Amino acid sequence: MTMPLVSRLGRFAIVALAAFGLASCGINTVPTKEEAAKSQWGAVQSAYQRRADLIPNLVESVKAAAGSENQILSNVTNARARATGINITTDDLSNPEEFAKFQAAQNQLTQALGQLRTVVEAYPQLQSQARFADLMTALEGSENRINVERDRYNEKAQDYNTTIRTFPSIMAAKIIYGAKPLAYFKAEEGAQNAPSVNFTGMAGAPTAAPANDNSQASTAAPAAAGQ
């Protein structure tokens, strides 16, 4: 009876050591951090969807008061269609090309909305409408939320990517899971600059003062002479 007991103890020790070895090589850590990043991706999508849901009402409000800005309104509508037309799944998070397409479409929508903001500054009657003001406040809140959720996703993706590249978790990542790094959101080149809008040829657009305005020249000359 002694030998069977020793044998059972030996098998138990082997199983315990194997379990410890697997745990220490990241067999649980890798999927846990991957799921955390993918869960955060859901929050990113939700924030983008909230922004997309606001845009149709925003466009209609602008159209009612500033219908002459048809090109800008069309740009926003078309950019929204492109952004919502790209469906990216959690499996695509490891595909840099698909991820880049998604980000590019969202960036185009952000730029179109920036142009819209610049245009509506020329329409005080639009800015005074409570409905429009509420929509713009909600849109600003959505974009702030998008930035927060993107930053959180990048943090979790970095945590996961670091885990699958470092010992000992790299063993489980490569041998058991075939793990691939997740893509990051990147700041768009020139994102820190305010969007510019060319009003030339647009009906209803405010006109600039003449370049050779005599009144401006007469006031500017003394200032220049005093320098």
Protein Blocks (a to p, Z undefined) as FASTA:
>chain_A
ZZmmmmmmmmmmmmmmmmmmmmmnopmmmmmmmmmmmmmmmmmmmmmmmmmmmmmmmmmm
mmmmmmmlmmmmmmmmmmmmmmmmpccdfklmmmmklmmmmmmmmmmmmmmmmmmmmmmm
mmmklmmpmklmmmmmmmmmmmmmmmmmmmmmmmmmmmmmmmmmpcfklmmmmmmnopac
dddddddehklpccdddfehiahiacdddfklfklmmmmmmmmmmZZ
